[in-house]
Amino acid sequence: MSETKLKITGMTCGHCQRAATKALEGVSGVESVEVTLEPGAAVVTGAADPAALIEAVREEGYEAEVA
């Protein structure tokens, strides 16, 4: 099982954190997601394409990159 770490910018509150979490959970191959507001990061477990993870976060209005 692989783990992908993302740096997420633009999240400012709990709502942002939940939106990013829900977006990442919707990506095919994701088994679990942990999003932290500070420092703005996510750890995604599963066989998901990192590009798909980044796109899901961007569709919610935040920026993301592989950490």
C-alpha positions in Angstrom: 0.0 0.0 0.0 1.5 3.3 -1.0 1.3 6.7 0.7 1.3 10.1 -1.0 2.0 13.3 0.9 0.6 16.5 -0.4 1.3 20.1 0.5 -2.1 22.0 0.3 -2.3 25.8 0.3 -5.3 28.0 0.6 -7.1 26.2 3.4 -8.2 28.6 6.2 -10.7 26.8 8.3 -12.3 23.5 9.2 -14.7 23.7 6.3 -11.7 23.9 3.9 -10.2 20.9 5.6 -13.4 18.9 5.3 -13.8 19.9 1.6 -10.2 18.8 0.8 -10.7 15.6 2.6 -14.0 14.8 0.8 -12.4 15.6 -2.6 -9.4 13.3 -1.9 -11.6 10.5 -0.7 -13.5 10.6 -4.0 -10.4 9.8 -6.0 -10.2 6.3 -7.4 -7.8 4.1 -5.4 -7.8 6.1 -2.2 -8.2 4.0 0.9 -7.7 6.7 3.6 -7.1 10.4 3.9 -5.7 12.6 6.7 -5.8 16.4 6.0 -4.3 18.8 8.5 -5.1 22.5 8.4 -1.8 23.5 9.9 0.6 23.3 8.1 -1.7 22.5 5.2 -0.9 19.0 4.3 -2.5 15.7 3.4 -1.4 12.1 3.7 -3.3 9.8 1.3 -3.0 6.0 1.6 -3.9 3.8 -1.4 -3.1 3.3 -5.1 -4.2 6.7 -6.3 -2.5 8.7 -9.1 -0.8 11.7 -7.5 -2.0 13.9 -10.5 -5.6 12.9 -9.8 -5.2 13.8 -6.1 -3.8 17.2 -7.0 -6.6 17.8 -9.5 -9.3 16.9 -7.0 -7.9 19.4 -4.5 -7.6 22.1 -7.2 -11.3 21.6 -8.2 -12.2 22.5 -4.6 -10.3 25.8 -5.0 -7.0 25.0 -3.3 -3.5 24.5 -4.6 -1.7 21.2 -4.1 1.7 19.6 -4.9 3.4 16.4 -3.9 5.4 17.1 -0.8 
